[in-house]
Amino acid sequence: MPPVRSCLPLLAATVLVGCTATQVTPLQSAADQMCIEENPKVQVSDFVPVLQQGFARHGIETQLYAKIPREQCPYVVTYTARRSWDMAPYLSTAEIVILGPRRQTLAKANYHLRGKGGLSLMKWQGTKSKIDPVIDELLANVQLTATVATEAQRESASPRRKSLDEQIRELQQQHLGYEDYQRAYRKLLLENQASD
């Protein structure tokens, strides 16, 4: 029996090494829309969906971009995530950073399995169960402001008004009789003069 007792402290130390470590600097205030900068090096397939669902849970809409359009994205989320392997791959470390309009760091969260999880069976938990608590701590007390659409976004959202030439071409394609065409043509001219 003495050999068993001498193994217990070693076993306890090994399991303790497998503890999760998180370090979070919470977000204080931001807009309710953010862009996520795609990180093609991340091989954790469900990381971005978990990230987007977590932000949505806190009232923040996100869009994923390979290249961030700076004028449309004052708030940007960057991320890294790495896997380790022990009979199967599992998430062992992740970092989420929220950048402000001047690309300054506003908030940051790190997730890390000490000793790559050691003997703990918790290391094989899914991405959602590992990252959701980190996102919740990151965004727990954030004060959100409604995003005001930029001029470029408003223009892309509202349909472009057709030019007079385009309207006349469409009118010609209707194959109207002479009188109907003349009436429609005059109406087009009046509408275009009124809107100028």
N, C-alpha and C positions, 0 to 999 in steps of 0.2 A: 503493500500500500504506500510506502513512502515515495516511490517513483511517481504515483498519481498526484500526490500533494505538490511535488516539485514542478509538475507540468501545469497545474492550475494557474499560478501567476503568469506563466509564459502564455497560456491560452488567453487569459484575460487581457494581457497586454496586446496580443495580436488582434483581438476583437476590437479593443479600444482604438488601435491604430486606424481601423476602418471607419472612424467617425466622419460625419459630414461637417465641413467647415463652410460657413457662408459669411460674407462681409458685404453689407449693403449701406450705401449712402442714398437715402430716399429722395425722390423727386418732390420738390416743393410746389412748383406751379409750372404749367405748360399749356399749350393749345390742345384741343380735343382731337387733333389730327396729326399724325406723324408718318414719316417715311422710314421704312426699314431698308437699310443698305444690304443688298444680298451679298453673302459671303460664300463664294463657290468652293472654298476649301473645307467648309464644314460638311462632314459626311453623316451627320445625324439627321436622317430624312424627315423626322417629324418635329424638328426643333422650331422652324419658322411657324408652322401652324399652331404649335403650343404657345409661342410668343404672341402671335396675333390674337389668339383666343384670350390669353391672359390680359393683354392691353384692352381688348374689347370689354372684358368683364369690369374694367375700371373706367369705362366710358371713353376710351381713346380708340379712334378708328385708325387703322394702319394700312399702308400700301407698300408693296415690295418693289424695289427698283434695283436694276443692275447698275445703272448710273443715275445718281440723284440729281434731278433738275432743281438746282439751288433756289431759283425764284419761287418754286412751288412748294419747297420743303424747308421751312424754317427750323423744324424740329426733326432730328434724324436719330434713329436707333441703329447702333452697330452691335454685332455679336460675334462671339467665337464659341466653339464647342468642340470638345475632343472626346474620343472614345478610348477605352482601354479594353483589353481582351482577357477573359478568364473562362474558357470553355465556350463563351459567346461574347460578342461585343456589348458594351454598356457605356452610358454617359458617365464620364469621370470628372470632367471639369467644364465650366462654362463661364462666360462673362457677357454682361449686357451693359451697354453704355448709352446714355441719352445725351445728345448734343443739342445746344441751343442755336439761335439764329446766327451767332458769330462763330459757330462750331466749337463753342466752349463746353466743357463737360458739366452737365447739370446734375446728373445722377449716375450711379454705377452699382452694379451688383456682381459678386463673384460667388460661384458655387464650386466646391472642390471636395473630392473624396480623399481624405488623408490615407496615404499608403495604398491608393487605388482601390480602397474599399476593404482591404484585408480579407478576413474570412466572413465578413458580414454578408448575409443574404440580401440585405437592402440594396446592395450595389446593382442588382439586376432589375430594380424597379424601373418603370418606364420614364420617359422624358417628362411627361406631364406631372407625375407625382413628385419628381425631383425639382422641377423648375417652377411650378405653380406657386409654392410657398415663397420662393425668391421674388417672383413678380409681384405677389401680393404685398410683400414687405417693401419693395421698391416703390410701389404706387399707392400705398395705403392711405396717405393723407394728402395726396396731390390736389391742388386747387386748379380746376380746368377753366380755360376761357374758350369761348366759341371761336372757331376759325373764321376769319373774314376772307372771302375768296379774293384772290388777286385779279387784276385786270385780265391777265392771260387766261386764268381759269374761267372767268365769267364769259370771255369771248368764245372759249372752246365749248362751254356749256350751252350758250345760246346759239341758235342756228344763224349762219351767215346769211345776210340779206342778198338776194340775187341782184346782179347788175341789170340795167335796162336792156342791154343786148341779150343777156340770157333769157330774160322774160319774153322778149320779142321772138327769139328762136323757139321757145316753148309754145308761144301763141301760133306761130307758123305751122308747127307740127300738129296742131289741132284740126287743120284742113277745114276751116270755117268758110261759110259763104262770104261774098264780098262785104255786104252790109254788116254782118255779125263781126267780121274781122275788123272793119273800120271802127265800130263801136268799142270793141275790146281794146284796140290799139289806142284810141283816144283816152280811154279809161286808164290804161297803163301810164300814158304820158302825164295825165293829171295827178295820179298817185305818186309818181316819181318826183314831180315838181313840188308837190306838197311836202314830201318827206325830206327834200334837200334844204 
